[in-house]
Amino acid sequence: MSSESDGALAEVAAQIAKLEELVRVLLSGARKDLSPSFERIDIRPILLKEIPHYQMLSNDGRQTITKNYLPGELKIDELLQQGYANILVEHLAGSIAIQFTKKDKVIVHRDIGINTPELTHDRVKERLLKSSDPFLIEVGISDSNGIVKPSRQDKYKQVEEFLRLLWPTLNSAIDAGHIEKPSQERPLKIVDLGSGSAYLTFAAHQFLTSKNIPIQVVGIDNRSEFREKNSEIAKKLGISKTIQFKVETISDTTETSADVAIALHACDTATDDAIAWAVKSKAKLLLIAPCCHHDLQSQIKDSPEPWSLLTKHGLIKERLSDLLTDALRAQILKLLGYRVEVIEFIGGEHTPRNLMIRAVLTGVKSDATEAKKYRELVAMWKVSPSLSKKLAAEMEYSSDK
Ligand SMILES: C[S@@+](CC[C@H](N)C(=O)[O-])C[C@H]1O[C@@H](n2cnc3c(N)ncnc32)[C@H](O)[C@@H]1O
C-alpha cells in the first residue's frame, strides 16, 4: 500500500475514533483484487440508555445486520483495511472522502462545513415507546440490543402512530367525562378485535402502563396460533394478569364490555362485526382502521347517473365502494350518538389501508336531517351496508326517538 493511502486511512481512522464528533461513515465497493466482507457498511453514532455507541449496519446485498459497539469495541483499522473502494466520513466540522480508482490510485477529498448527527439524544426522547421496550424485542420489531430492525421500521412507525392517536383521544374522552377515570378498582378496559400478532395490543398495554393508567386489555382473534404466541409473550413479560388473548370470532365473543374498542385491519365485514359489537357493548371510544372492503362493491350494480363514469372502471369502482362503505359506517355511528372523525392513520407510503374511524360516545342525538341523508344515500345507490343489518335494532330505536 502506498504511503499516501496509508496516511489517508490513518486520518479517517482517527476521525472515526472521535465518536463525539462523528456524524456518519459509509464504506462501499471493493478495491482492485480485494473482497471486503460486505457490499456496504453504514456507521453512525447513537445513544443507548444515554451512552454513546457506534451503530453499524452491514449489508451483503441480501440482508442488513445491525450491531452496536461501545467506543473501543469497534475495530476501525481492521474495517478500513478490508479493501473498501469508497470511504466517506462526515463529522461535525466537515467530511473526508477517500476513493480508490480501478487502478487502485487513491483520491482524497476534504470538505469543511457543518454536519449534524442524524440520531440525536432529543430524537430518541421524542418516541412514545422506547425501541428497547421488552415487548418490541419479544415480537421481533427490535433486536436484542433494543434497536429497531431495519426491516421492521414500518411496523415500529405504525405502533408509534397508533399511540399518538390513542393517547390524546383517550385523555380528552376522560377529561370530558365520556370515559370514567381509570382506577385500580376500575381499570380502563381495552378490547382489540382481530388482534392478530398483537403489536398494537401490546403497544397500548405497555404505553398506558408506562403512564400509570390501570388497564385491562383483551385481544380477540379467531386463529388459535396467535393466542398461544401472544400469551407466551405476555407470560415472559410478566403481564399476563393485565393482558389476555382469546380465540373467538368477533361476532360471538364472550366479552361484553369495553371502554376502548380497537379493530385494526380486521378483514372486510369483520370490521362491521367489531363496530357492531362495540356499539352494543356501549364502548366509549372506537379506533377502527378498516381493511379490505367487498360488501358494497358487490352490491353496486346500477349506479345512479352520472356516477357510471366512475363505476365503469373496476379500480375506481373499488375505491369508490371503499369510501362509500366507510362514509356510511361513520354516519351510522353518528346516528347512534358517537362523535365521529375520519382521519389518516399512517401515511399512505407505509400501508394503503390508512384510514381510521375515530368515534367517541357522547350520547348527543344527531338531528333528523342526518338520518334522512343516510337513508337517501343508501337508497340512491341501492345498497344495504352490512353494518346497518348488524345494528338494525339500534338504528330503528334511535330513529324512533
Ligand atoms: C390483518 S390482521 C390485523 C392484525 C392486527 N389488528 C394488526 O393491525 O396488526 C387481521 C386479523 O383479524 C383476524 N380476524 C379476521 N376476521 C375475524 C373474525 N371474524 N373474528 C376474529 N378475528 C378475525 C385475523 O385472524 C387476523 O389475525
The ligand as an SDF file (V2000), in Angstrom:
LIG
                    3D

 27 29  0  0  0  0  0  0  0  0999 V2000
  -54.7770   -8.1310    9.0080 C   0  0  0  0  0  0  0  0  0  0  0  0
  -54.7710   -8.8480   10.5670 S   0  0  0  0  0  0  0  0  0  0  0  0
  -54.5760   -7.4370   11.5930 C   0  0  0  0  0  0  0  0  0  0  0  0
  -53.9650   -7.7400   12.9270 C   0  0  0  0  0  0  0  0  0  0  0  0
  -53.7840   -6.5450   13.8520 C   0  0  0  0  0  0  0  0  0  0  0  0
  -55.0400   -5.9510   14.2310 N   0  0  0  0  0  0  0  0  0  0  0  0
  -52.8740   -5.5060   13.2420 C   0  0  0  0  0  0  0  0  0  0  0  0
  -53.3500   -4.4750   12.7740 O   0  0  0  0  0  0  0  0  0  0  0  0
  -51.6460   -5.7410   13.2300 O   0  0  0  0  0  0  0  0  0  0  0  0
  -56.4780   -9.2620   10.7860 C   0  0  0  0  0  0  0  0  0  0  0  0
  -56.7040  -10.2350   11.9210 C   0  0  0  0  0  0  0  0  0  0  0  0
  -58.1080  -10.3350   12.1540 O   0  0  0  0  0  0  0  0  0  0  0  0
  -58.4290  -11.6730   12.4220 C   0  0  0  0  0  0  0  0  0  0  0  0
  -59.8570  -11.8510   12.0780 N   0  0  0  0  0  0  0  0  0  0  0  0
  -60.4550  -11.6520   10.8700 C   0  0  0  0  0  0  0  0  0  0  0  0
  -61.7780  -11.8840   10.9600 N   0  0  0  0  0  0  0  0  0  0  0  0
  -62.0320  -12.2110   12.2390 C   0  0  0  0  0  0  0  0  0  0  0  0
  -63.2180  -12.5330   12.9530 C   0  0  0  0  0  0  0  0  0  0  0  0
  -64.4100  -12.5530   12.3510 N   0  0  0  0  0  0  0  0  0  0  0  0
  -63.1150  -12.8310   14.2660 N   0  0  0  0  0  0  0  0  0  0  0  0
  -61.9020  -12.8100   14.8850 C   0  0  0  0  0  0  0  0  0  0  0  0
  -60.7480  -12.4870   14.2550 N   0  0  0  0  0  0  0  0  0  0  0  0
  -60.8100  -12.1910   12.9560 C   0  0  0  0  0  0  0  0  0  0  0  0
  -57.4750  -12.4680   11.5460 C   0  0  0  0  0  0  0  0  0  0  0  0
  -57.2780  -13.7720   12.0400 O   0  0  0  0  0  0  0  0  0  0  0  0
  -56.2110  -11.6120   11.6240 C   0  0  0  0  0  0  0  0  0  0  0  0
  -55.3670  -12.0480   12.6490 O   0  0  0  0  0  0  0  0  0  0  0  0
  1  2  1  0
  2  3  1  0
  2 10  1  0
  3  4  1  0
  4  5  1  0
  5  6  1  0
  5  7  1  0
  7  8  2  0
  7  9  1  0
 10 11  1  0
 11 12  1  0
 11 26  1  0
 12 13  1  0
 13 14  1  0
 13 24  1  0
 14 15  1  0
 14 23  1  0
 15 16  2  0
 16 17  1  0
 17 18  1  0
 17 23  2  0
 18 19  1  0
 18 20  2  0
 20 21  1  0
 21 22  2  0
 22 23  1  0
 24 25  1  0
 24 26  1  0
 26 27  1  0
M  CHG  2   2   1   9  -1
M  END
$$$$
